[in-house]
Amino acid sequence: MIADSLQTQVKNRAGTAVPFSRVGPAGIFQQEGVDVAPHTISVKHEMFGKGPKASRQSAIIVDIPFTNAAGARGNIRALKKLIIPEGLIDNLNDARDALAILNTLSATSGANLTVLTDGTGLGDSALLHETV
């Protein structure tokens, strides 16, 4: 269960904590102190199939609205998705490994295991600059 307040867990690219609070019971969190176009975090779970083919798809979605210099509005969406074959899996260790690999690729630069919050980690850089 995620706490109702994410004040110390969520950080921006500068490493500064960004306070988010739960908005209703549906797994939606909104940036605190921002009335116009606040950032949101959503946690969603869906089940697909039945029996041994049953899968759970869980996603964390971050939405950041913006307005450019010309006044046009847009939205940046970051998504982390995990698909677990619920009908086949015995435990969640492989799923934990998958998340650990994804997190370290996104947050670190090569052999350096320092977590980078500025978007310069290998995985983040690949997403931002269309590189592999």
C-alpha positions, 0 to 999 in steps of 0.5 A, spaced: 500 500 500 502 506 498 502 512 503 497 517 502 503 522 502 509 521 498 513 527 500 519 524 501 519 518 496 518 523 489 524 527 487 525 531 481 531 532 476 534 536 481 533 531 487 528 535 490 523 532 494 516 534 490 510 533 495 504 529 492 498 527 496 492 521 494 486 524 491 481 519 492 481 512 493 483 510 486 490 510 486 491 517 484 496 522 487 496 530 485 502 535 486 501 539 493 500 546 492 499 547 485 492 549 483 493 550 475 496 544 471 498 540 477 503 533 476 499 527 477 501 520 479 496 514 477 497 507 479 493 502 475 492 494 475 488 490 470 487 483 469 487 479 462 485 472 461 483 466 465 487 460 468 494 459 466 493 464 461 491 470 466 496 476 466 496 482 471 498 488 468 500 494 473 502 501 471 505 507 474 503 513 470 506 520 471 503 526 467 506 533 467 502 538 463 506 544 460 505 550 456 510 552 451 512 559 450 507 560 444 501 558 449 500 551 446 499 546 451 501 539 452 502 533 456 508 529 458 507 522 460 512 517 463 509 510 464 512 504 467 509 497 466 509 491 469 506 485 466 506 478 470 503 472 468 499 470 474 496 464 471 504 461 471 508 464 476 510 461 483 513 467 486 515 475 484 522 474 485 523 474 477 518 480 477 522 484 482 529 482 478 525 485 472 524 492 476 531 492 479 534 491 472 529 497 469 530 501 475 538 501 475 538 502 467 534 508 468 537 511 474 545 509 473 550 511 468 554 505 466 558 501 472 556 507 476 551 505 481 549 512 484 542 514 482 541 519 477 535 524 478 537 528 472 535 524 467 542 523 465 542 515 466 543 510 461 536 508 460 533 515 461 538 518 456 536 512 451 529 515 452 530 522 451 535 522 445 532 516 441 539 512 442 540 505 444 
